[in-house]
Amino acid sequence: MSVVRWAILGTAQIASGEFIPSLWEVGGGRVHLIAARDGQRAKDFAAEYGIDRYAAGYQQAVDDPDIDAIYIPLPNTLHAEWTIAALRAGKAVLCEKPFATSLAEAQTVTSVAERTGGYAWEAFAFLYHPQTRRVLELVEQGTIGAIREVHGIYHSPNDDTGTIRNDPTLAGGALLDVGVYPLRLARLLLGSDFSVVRASQQLTSSGLDLASSAEVDFAGGARLFFEASFSTEYAPAARIVGELGELRVSGPYATDPEDKLEILVTGQEPRVERLGSNRPLFSDQLDHIHAVLAGTTAPRHQLAGDAAGTLALVDAIRRTAATSGKGTP
């Protein structure tokens, strides 16, 4: 296909603030249809962003024969349902993270992706960033030796109590909102064979997790030290500690030109690389998706692979926190 015709389900801020600008940046695709439960909201959104068509209801977008791919930035509890619907309709899918809210739900989605043979990705844009590729390259080259520890941290301000991020009935909370990023990075580096050593969660009376932390052992002998929370400041970071040194990443999940990758190797002068850019968040991932749909590259990081492993970690952290008595205020 020469131009990928996208539909967006819902009018979430990330759609207007990140996805649409990313499409403008990369070319090769355009938003052909916006669908929302409220037809007037869909109409207004379409008019504001120059979108050809709008629809009241998500199913119309899924069934539309003129749509090639669907972006799903709906509340977390709707991700699996509409990813499955889109796959069964033969559409390519980019679903916001997390694409499911539990391991069982994730396995249902991945089994549909495998059976249909459809293309489906989770919106972990950092997996496609040049900085992440460089981190993997350094690890694979043995620059820091065998990995012994990964420190994955993501603290994010969340002052608006009226958003879906703060609604436990919609699978809000820090673990699924920001915690899945360091968990996905850890799995990228360490694989999916793990054992949770300890975990704790700070929960509100409604069951919303404000903070989660864990220590997780992986089969290769490395340990993940994990923290995620709704806090007063924005603080994502990653440290990858090996036998010979470590990598420190100041902006591991959404890079900008000021972020840095520090390479610290015993006996060598410290090095700093800056691989961030001003490109909109999804630009690198959309470059990849469009190339896959054009048949010019092989797909990477699809849901049909090992994507359910992140939800396996989420479930294990929740379970360990609950059984240790540290899952309550």
WOBELHU-V589456 format. One record per residue. N is the residue number from 0. RES is the residue in one small letter. SS is DSSP state (H for helix, E for strand, L for the rest). PSI is psi in degrees with one decimal (NA if undefined). Layout:
n->N res->RES ss->SS psi->PSI
n->N res->RES ss->SS psi->PSI
This chain:
n->0 res->m ss->L psi->139.3
n->1 res->s ss->L psi->-42.4
n->2 res->v ss->L psi->123.9
n->3 res->v ss->E psi->123.9
n->4 res->r ss->E psi->110.8
n->5 res->w ss->E psi->148.2
n->6 res->a ss->E psi->144.9
n->7 res->i ss->E psi->130.8
n->8 res->l ss->E psi->109.8
n->9 res->g ss->L psi->168.1
n->10 res->t ss->L psi->36.7
n->11 res->a ss->L psi->153.2
n->12 res->q ss->H psi->-33.2
n->13 res->i ss->H psi->-26.1
n->14 res->a ss->H psi->-47.0
n->15 res->s ss->H psi->-34.1
n->16 res->g ss->H psi->-25.7
n->17 res->e ss->H psi->-49.2
n->18 res->f ss->H psi->-51.1
n->19 res->i ss->H psi->-46.7
n->20 res->p ss->H psi->-33.3
n->21 res->s ss->H psi->-41.2
n->22 res->l ss->H psi->-43.2
n->23 res->w ss->H psi->-37.9
n->24 res->e ss->H psi->-47.2
n->25 res->v ss->H psi->-25.2
n->26 res->g ss->L psi->179.4
n->27 res->g ss->L psi->-0.3
n->28 res->g ss->E psi->159.9
n->29 res->r ss->E psi->155.0
n->30 res->v ss->E psi->116.2
n->31 res->h ss->E psi->-22.5
n->32 res->l ss->E psi->136.3
n->33 res->i ss->E psi->131.0
n->34 res->a ss->E psi->137.4
n->35 res->a ss->E psi->157.6
n->36 res->r ss->L psi->-35.7
n->37 res->d ss->L psi->112.3
n->38 res->g ss->H psi->-36.2
n->39 res->q ss->H psi->-40.1
n->40 res->r ss->H psi->-42.3
n->41 res->a ss->H psi->-42.1
n->42 res->k ss->H psi->-45.7
n->43 res->d ss->H psi->-42.2
n->44 res->f ss->H psi->-44.9
n->45 res->a ss->H psi->-43.2
n->46 res->a ss->H psi->-39.8
n->47 res->e ss->H psi->-34.1
n->48 res->y ss->H psi->14.9
n->49 res->g ss->L psi->35.6
n->50 res->i ss->L psi->136.6
n->51 res->d ss->L psi->-45.7
n->52 res->r ss->E psi->161.3
n->53 res->y ss->E psi->160.5
n->54 res->a ss->E psi->145.8
n->55 res->a ss->E psi->104.2
n->56 res->g ss->L psi->140.5
n->57 res->y ss->H psi->-31.1
n->58 res->q ss->H psi->-32.8
n->59 res->q ss->H psi->-38.3
n->60 res->a ss->H psi->-41.4
n->61 res->v ss->H psi->-39.7
n->62 res->d ss->H psi->-10.8
n->63 res->d ss->L psi->121.1
n->64 res->p ss->L psi->-13.6
n->65 res->d ss->L psi->5.1
n->66 res->i ss->L psi->131.6
n->67 res->d ss->L psi->-35.1
n->68 res->a ss->E psi->151.2
n->69 res->i ss->E psi->130.6
n->70 res->y ss->E psi->131.2
n->71 res->i ss->E psi->94.3
n->72 res->p ss->L psi->39.5
n->73 res->l ss->L psi->172.3
n->74 res->p ss->L psi->151.5
n->75 res->n ss->H psi->-36.6
n->76 res->t ss->H psi->-12.6
n->77 res->l ss->H psi->-4.8
n->78 res->h ss->H psi->-50.7
n->79 res->a ss->H psi->-46.4
n->80 res->e ss->H psi->-47.3
n->81 res->w ss->H psi->-23.1
n->82 res->t ss->H psi->-44.4
n->83 res->i ss->H psi->-44.6
n->84 res->a ss->H psi->-42.7
n->85 res->a ss->H psi->-41.7
n->86 res->l ss->H psi->-43.1
n->87 res->r ss->H psi->-24.1
n->88 res->a ss->L psi->2.0
n->89 res->g ss->L psi->17.7
n->90 res->k ss->L psi->149.5
n->91 res->a ss->E psi->151.3
n->92 res->v ss->E psi->136.0
n->93 res->l ss->E psi->110.2
n->94 res->c ss->E psi->135.8
n->95 res->e ss->L psi->151.9
n->96 res->k ss->L psi->151.2
n->97 res->p ss->L psi->145.3
n->98 res->f ss->L psi->-8.0
n->99 res->a ss->L psi->168.6
n->100 res->t ss->L psi->-2.0
n->101 res->s ss->L psi->165.0
n->102 res->l ss->H psi->-43.1
n->103 res->a ss->H psi->-43.3
n->104 res->e ss->H psi->-40.0
n->105 res->a ss->H psi->-41.2
n->106 res->q ss->H psi->-34.3
n->107 res->t ss->H psi->-44.4
n->108 res->v ss->H psi->-46.8
n->109 res->t ss->H psi->-31.7
n->110 res->s ss->H psi->-37.0
n->111 res->v ss->H psi->-42.4
n->112 res->a ss->H psi->-40.1
n->113 res->e ss->H psi->-42.8
n->114 res->r ss->H psi->-40.5
n->115 res->t ss->H psi->-22.6
n->116 res->g ss->L psi->14.6
n->117 res->g ss->L psi->160.4
n->118 res->y ss->L psi->127.8
n->119 res->a ss->E psi->133.4
n->120 res->w ss->E psi->152.6
n->121 res->e ss->E psi->145.2
n->122 res->a ss->L psi->57.2
n->123 res->f ss->L psi->81.1
n->124 res->a ss->H psi->-27.8
n->125 res->f ss->H psi->-23.0
n->126 res->l ss->H psi->-20.8
n->127 res->y ss->H psi->-1.2
n->128 res->h ss->L psi->146.5
n->129 res->p ss->H psi->-34.6
n->130 res->q ss->H psi->-41.7
n->131 res->t ss->H psi->-40.6
n->132 res->r ss->H psi->-38.3
n->133 res->r ss->H psi->-41.1
n->134 res->v ss->H psi->-47.3
n->135 res->l ss->H psi->-39.7
n->136 res->e ss->H psi->-45.6
n->137 res->l ss->H psi->-41.0
n->138 res->v ss->H psi->-46.5
n->139 res->e ss->H psi->-29.4
n->140 res->q ss->L psi->-9.2
n->141 res->g ss->L psi->20.3
n->142 res->t ss->L psi->-39.4
n->143 res->i ss->L psi->10.9
n->144 res->g ss->L psi->-169.8
n->145 res->a ss->L psi->136.6
n->146 res->i ss->E psi->133.8
n->147 res->r ss->E psi->-33.6
n->148 res->e ss->E psi->145.1
n->149 res->v ss->E psi->126.6
n->150 res->h ss->E psi->109.2
n->151 res->g ss->E psi->117.6
n->152 res->i ss->E psi->138.5
n->153 res->y ss->E psi->105.0
n->154 res->h ss->E psi->136.2
n->155 res->s ss->E psi->135.0
n->156 res->p ss->E psi->145.1
n->157 res->n ss->L psi->78.4
n->158 res->d ss->L psi->-13.6
n->159 res->d ss->L psi->99.0
n->160 res->t ss->L psi->-7.6
n->161 res->g ss->L psi->0.7
n->162 res->t ss->L psi->164.3
n->163 res->i ss->H psi->-20.2
n->164 res->r ss->H psi->-23.1
n->165 res->n ss->H psi->15.0
n->166 res->d ss->L psi->105.7
n->167 res->p ss->H psi->-23.6
n->168 res->t ss->H psi->-17.0
n->169 res->l ss->H psi->19.7
n->170 res->a ss->L psi->40.3
n->171 res->g ss->L psi->-176.1
n->172 res->g ss->L psi->158.8
n->173 res->a ss->H psi->-37.3
n->174 res->l ss->H psi->-48.3
n->175 res->l ss->H psi->-24.3
n->176 res->d ss->H psi->-50.7
n->177 res->v ss->H psi->-25.5
n->178 res->g ss->H psi->-28.7
n->179 res->v ss->H psi->-20.9
n->180 res->y ss->H psi->-57.6
n->181 res->p ss->H psi->-29.5
n->182 res->l ss->H psi->-40.9
n->183 res->r ss->H psi->-39.3
n->184 res->l ss->H psi->-42.4
n->185 res->a ss->H psi->-42.0
n->186 res->r ss->H psi->-35.4
n->187 res->l ss->H psi->-37.8
n->188 res->l ss->H psi->-33.2
n->189 res->l ss->H psi->-9.5
n->190 res->g ss->L psi->-162.8
n->191 res->s ss->L psi->8.6
n->192 res->d ss->L psi->104.3
n->193 res->f ss->E psi->167.0
n->194 res->s ss->E psi->123.8
n->195 res->v ss->E psi->120.9
n->196 res->v ss->E psi->-46.5
n->197 res->r ss->E psi->158.2
n->198 res->a ss->E psi->151.3
n->199 res->s ss->E psi->153.9
n->200 res->q ss->E psi->143.9
n->201 res->q ss->E psi->111.9
n->202 res->l ss->E psi->145.0
n->203 res->t ss->L psi->174.4
n->204 res->s ss->L psi->-22.2
n->205 res->s ss->L psi->-4.7
n->206 res->g ss->L psi->5.6
n->207 res->l ss->L psi->128.9
n->208 res->d ss->E psi->123.7
n->209 res->l ss->E psi->-22.3
n->210 res->a ss->E psi->146.2
n->211 res->s ss->E psi->145.1
n->212 res->s ss->E psi->156.0
n->213 res->a ss->E psi->157.2
n->214 res->e ss->E psi->130.4
n->215 res->v ss->E psi->126.0
n->216 res->d ss->E psi->136.8
n->217 res->f ss->E psi->159.5
n->218 res->a ss->L psi->-32.2
n->219 res->g ss->L psi->-2.4
n->220 res->g ss->L psi->-0.9
n->221 res->a ss->L psi->155.0
n->222 res->r ss->E psi->136.2
n->223 res->l ss->E psi->129.2
n->224 res->f ss->E psi->112.9
n->225 res->f ss->E psi->136.2
n->226 res->e ss->E psi->139.8
n->227 res->a ss->E psi->139.2
n->228 res->s ss->E psi->159.5
n->229 res->f ss->E psi->113.4
n->230 res->s ss->E psi->-170.2
n->231 res->t ss->L psi->-11.3
n->232 res->e ss->L psi->155.7
n->233 res->y ss->L psi->117.4
n->234 res->a ss->E psi->77.8
n->235 res->p ss->E psi->144.6
n->236 res->a ss->E psi->157.2
n->237 res->a ss->E psi->139.6
n->238 res->r ss->E psi->133.2
n->239 res->i ss->E psi->108.9
n->240 res->v ss->E psi->125.2
n->241 res->g ss->E psi->-177.9
n->242 res->e ss->L psi->-28.0
n->243 res->l ss->L psi->-5.7
n->244 res->g ss->E psi->-158.9
n->245 res->e ss->E psi->160.4
n->246 res->l ss->E psi->133.9
n->247 res->r ss->E psi->126.8
n->248 res->v ss->E psi->116.1
n->249 res->s ss->L psi->-28.4
n->250 res->g ss->L psi->72.7
n->251 res->p ss->L psi->-18.9
n->252 res->y ss->L psi->-21.1
n->253 res->a ss->L psi->102.3
n->254 res->t ss->L psi->149.7
n->255 res->d ss->L psi->171.6
n->256 res->p ss->L psi->-21.3
n->257 res->e ss->L psi->-16.1
n->258 res->d ss->L psi->154.1
n->259 res->k ss->L psi->150.7
n->260 res->l ss->E psi->114.5
n->261 res->e ss->E psi->132.2
n->262 res->i ss->E psi->108.8
n->263 res->l ss->E psi->108.2
n->264 res->v ss->E psi->132.7
n->265 res->t ss->L psi->128.2
n->266 res->g ss->L psi->1.1
n->267 res->q ss->L psi->156.2
n->268 res->e ss->L psi->138.2
n->269 res->p ss->L psi->144.0
n->270 res->r ss->E psi->148.0
n->271 res->v ss->E psi->129.4
n->272 res->e ss->E psi->139.6
n->273 res->r ss->L psi->109.2
n->274 res->l ss->L psi->9.3
n->275 res->g ss->L psi->172.0
n->276 res->s ss->L psi->176.1
n->277 res->n ss->L psi->8.5
n->278 res->r ss->L psi->144.0
n->279 res->p ss->L psi->157.2
n->280 res->l ss->L psi->-46.8
n->281 res->f ss->L psi->6.7
n->282 res->s ss->H psi->-48.6
n->283 res->d ss->H psi->-39.2
n->284 res->q ss->H psi->-40.2
n->285 res->l ss->H psi->-34.8
n->286 res->d ss->H psi->-45.4
n->287 res->h ss->H psi->-47.5
n->288 res->i ss->H psi->-45.5
n->289 res->h ss->H psi->-37.6
n->290 res->a ss->H psi->-39.1
n->291 res->v ss->H psi->-47.1
n->292 res->l ss->H psi->-25.0
n->293 res->a ss->L psi->-8.5
n->294 res->g ss->L psi->19.6
n->295 res->t ss->L psi->-3.7
n->296 res->t ss->L psi->158.1
n->297 res->a ss->L psi->143.3
n->298 res->p ss->L psi->145.2
n->299 res->r ss->L psi->151.7
n->300 res->h ss->L psi->44.0
n->301 res->q ss->E psi->160.7
n->302 res->l ss->L psi->-32.0
n->303 res->a ss->L psi->-6.9
n->304 res->g ss->L psi->-119.4
n->305 res->d ss->L psi->26.7
n->306 res->a ss->L psi->-29.7
n->307 res->a ss->H psi->-17.9
n->308 res->g ss->H psi->-30.6
n->309 res->t ss->H psi->-40.1
n->310 res->l ss->H psi->-27.6
n->311 res->a ss->H psi->-41.3
n->312 res->l ss->H psi->-43.8
n->313 res->v ss->H psi->-49.7
n->314 res->d ss->H psi->-41.4
n->315 res->a ss->H psi->-38.2
n->316 res->i ss->H psi->-45.2
n->317 res->r ss->H psi->-46.3
n->318 res->r ss->H psi->-43.9
n->319 res->t ss->H psi->-41.8
n->320 res->a ss->H psi->-42.2
n->321 res->a ss->H psi->-42.9
n->322 res->t ss->H psi->-21.0
n->323 res->s ss->L psi->-3.2
n->324 res->g ss->L psi->13.2
n->325 res->k ss->L psi->23.9
n->326 res->g ss->L psi->14.8
n->327 res->t ss->L psi->163.6
n->328 res->p ss->L psi->NA
